[in-house]
Amino acid sequence: MSSYEEVEPARWTHVDTVAGLLATISIAASFLGLVYRPVRILPFAILLALIAAKMSARNERLAFGALAAAVVCWTLGMTIAVVTENALY
């Protein structure tokens, strides 16, 4: 008998749940930044996506999608703001 207990690799943890939630919030913030002040919102969306990617290996694909959405929305949001002469921040 050992004092070390091995954790099941298929077990869902609270960290996985929080990482998924952060990635989802990042996606929502990315789409919000697309239409409203991209310089204020999108850096936080990128930061949330990076934190979510580092937190959980189980949600890597969701975090990658959140990061891709943030980068695409950054590019489109800045382009839309410049073309329509709206405020960036």
JOTA-V891309 format. One line per field, one symbol per residue. ss: DSSP state (A for helix, B for strand, O for the rest). burial: # if it has 9 or more other ideal C-beta (glycine too) atoms within 8 Angstrom, else .. Layout:
ss: ???
burial: ???
This chain:
ss: OOOOOOOOOOOOOAAAAAAAAAAAAAAAAAAAAAAOOAAAAAAAAAAAAAAAAAAOOOOAAAAAAAAAAAAAAAAAAAAAAAAOOOOOO
burial: ...............#####.######.######..###.##..##.######.##..##.######.######.###.##......#.
